[in-house]
Amino acid sequence: MRSIHFHGSRIVKTGIAIFLTAVICDWFGWPPVFAVITAIVTIEPTVSDSIKKGIVRFPASAIGSAYAVFFISLFGNSPITYTLAAVFTILTCYKLKLHAGLLVATLTSVAMVEVIHSNYLIAFFIRLGTTTVGLTVSTLVNMIVFRPDYRQDIAKNIQTIGARAGSILEHTFRTVLFDAAADRKADGIPIHQLTQDIRKTEVLLRYQRDESSLHPLIGGDKDELLLAERQLLYLHNLDYHLGNLLQVPIRSLAWTEAERAVIMDAVAALADDLQHAAEYDAERHNAQLKAITDLFWEDNEELTKHNYIHPTKFPPELIILYELVTIYDLVDRYYNPESPAGSVQPG
């Protein structure tokens, strides 16, 4: 989930990298266009990615430059030169698995055809020099200016995902599971958005892990990242169990009004825990979990004894209660990642 801040910082960093690259090339008397192209595409979400892809882009650019010089010496500035230089560059990069450098190498190859008319060997080494300048400058700018840091975005996303999960949970019980006439279409319950947010946050976590491993001086955030990873894992499992609730084939539920009230009180409390993290009360949470678990075991004995409608399947009431108890346990571990699994669990 790339924030507006990231987009703004990337624009600024790209501008600085272009300026510095052009200045250095002018100082050496080299044409800056190739270096600038390299600098633009080398600004990555993390410094680690910039370095890794830069290592690939340098040999790829050398390959493109070599093909350009070779075919210019054979055919001069002609359509066949553009074609052969580009095609052979692409084929070679694919063969050598230099995929990250393919675009830069191809652009460099075809752009050189227009500007090289003599001194082919010197032109080749100048292109290597400009590529080196573009890679080095953009990597240093990415490392120093607005250094990539996704920790705030990760923490904010996790809170947002938890709050959205609480809303979906309450909506599911109030308008679907307790109302057979309610709309059960996926469009009515945006659980797909929850899944997307979790996946985007996983990407940010990967970015931040790369940054932490590259810069030991900020390695103190490893515990923070480990906590975020565990919380996101529990949210991922919670998302899975919410999806299970939406798949329960219900027609009519055998709960009494008193049992429905117990369940809805537990659901409301659970949704509140997810939506208001600062107000989480472990004692209240465990009390609600016990009430739901007791109801699960009572229904387990009663419903399975007279299960004529679903003789080979769990009754929907038990499935719903099982999923709810599981979600309760996940929320407890979400707020206490170091604690063992809850002691009150359906078998």
Long-range contacts (C-beta under 8 A, 24 or more apart in sequence): 1-153, 1-157, 1-197, 1-200, 1-201, 1-203, 1-204, 2-45, 3-153, 6-45, 6-148, 6-150, 6-153, 9-145, 9-146, 10-43, 12-145, 12-146, 13-43, 13-141, 13-142, 13-145, 13-146, 14-39, 14-40, 14-43, 16-141, 16-145, 17-42, 17-43, 17-134, 17-137, 17-138, 17-141, 17-142, 20-137, 20-141, 21-133, 21-134, 21-137, 21-138, 24-133, 24-137, 25-130, 25-133, 28-129, 28-133, 30-126, 30-129, 30-130, 30-133, 31-115, 31-126, 31-130, 32-130, 33-111, 34-61, 34-108, 34-111, 34-112, 34-127, 34-130, 34-131, 34-134, 35-130, 35-131, 35-133, 35-134, 35-137, 36-134, 37-104, 37-107, 37-108, 37-111, 37-134, 38-104, 38-108, 38-130, 38-131, 38-133, 38-134, 38-135, 38-138, 39-134, 39-135, 39-137, 39-138, 40-138, 41-103, 41-104, 42-134, 42-135, 42-138, 42-139, 42-142, 43-138, 43-141, 43-142, 44-142, 45-148, 45-207, 46-148, 46-207, 46-210, 46-211, 46-214, 47-139, 47-142, 47-143, 47-147, 47-148, 47-210, 47-211, 47-214, 47-215, 48-210, 48-211, 48-213, 48-214, 49-210, 50-138, 50-139, 50-142, 50-143, 51-139, 51-214, 52-100, 53-100, 53-101, 54-135, 54-138, 54-139, 56-98, 56-99, 56-100, 56-101, 57-98, 57-100, 57-101, 57-104, 57-105, 57-131, 57-135, 58-101, 58-128, 58-131, 58-132, 58-135, 59-96, 59-98, 59-101, 60-89, 60-93, 60-98, 60-100, 60-101, 60-102, 60-104, 60-105, 61-101, 61-104, 61-105, 61-108, 61-127, 61-128, 61-131, 62-127, 62-128, 62-131, 63-89, 63-92, 63-93, 63-96, 63-98, 63-105, 64-89, 64-104, 64-105, 64-106, 64-107, 64-108, 64-109, 64-112, 65-108, 65-109, 65-112, 65-124, 65-127, 65-128, 65-131, 66-124, 67-92, 67-109, 68-108, 68-109, 68-110, 68-112, 68-113, 68-116, 69-112, 69-116, 69-120, 69-121, 69-123, 69-124, 71-113, 72-112, 72-113, 72-116, 72-120, 73-120, 77-113, 77-114, 77-117, 81-113, 82-110, 82-113, 85-109, 85-110, 85-112, 85-113, 86-110, 104-131, 147-211, 148-207, 148-211, 149-208, 149-211, 150-204, 150-205, 150-207, 150-208, 150-211, 151-208, 151-221, 151-224, 151-225, 153-204, 154-201, 154-204, 154-205, 154-208, 154-225, 154-228, 155-228, 157-197, 157-200, 157-201, 157-204, 158-201, 158-228, 158-231, 158-232, 158-235, 159-277, 160-197, 161-194, 161-197, 161-198, 161-201, 161-232, 161-235, 162-235, 162-274, 162-275, 162-277, 162-334, 163-274, 163-275, 164-190, 164-193, 164-194, 164-197, 165-194, 165-235, 165-238, 165-239, 165-242, 165-274, 166-270, 166-271, 166-272, 166-273, 166-274, 166-275, 167-271, 167-275, 168-194, 168-242, 169-242, 169-267, 169-270, 169-271, 169-274, 169-327, 170-267, 170-268, 170-271, 172-242, 172-245, 172-246, 173-263, 173-264, 173-267, 174-264, 174-267, 176-246, 177-245, 177-248, 177-250, 177-253, 177-320, 178-253, 178-260, 178-264, 180-250, 180-251, 180-252, 184-246, 186-246, 189-246, 191-239, 191-242, 191-243, 191-246, 194-239, 194-242, 195-239, 198-232, 198-235, 198-236, 198-239, 201-232, 202-232, 205-229, 205-232, 227-337, 230-333, 230-337, 231-334, 231-337, 234-330, 234-331, 234-333, 234-334, 234-337, 235-334, 237-330, 238-327, 238-330, 238-331, 238-334, 241-323, 241-326, 241-327, 241-330, 242-327, 244-319, 244-323, 245-320, 245-323, 248-316, 248-319, 248-320, 248-323, 249-316, 250-316, 253-316, 253-317, 253-320, 254-303, 254-315, 254-317, 255-299, 255-317, 259-295, 259-299, 262-291, 262-292, 262-295, 263-292, 263-295, 263-321, 263-324, 265-291, 266-291, 266-292, 266-324, 266-328, 267-324, 270-324, 270-327, 270-328, 270-331, 273-331, 273-335, 274-331, 277-335, 280-335, 282-332, 282-335, 282-336, 285-328, 285-331, 285-332, 286-332, 286-342, 286-344, 288-328, 289-325, 289-328, 289-329, 289-332, 289-342, 289-344, 290-344, 292-321, 292-324, 292-325, 292-328, 293-325, 293-344, 293-345, 293-346, 295-321, 296-321, 296-322, 296-325, 296-346, 297-346, 300-346, 321-346, 322-346
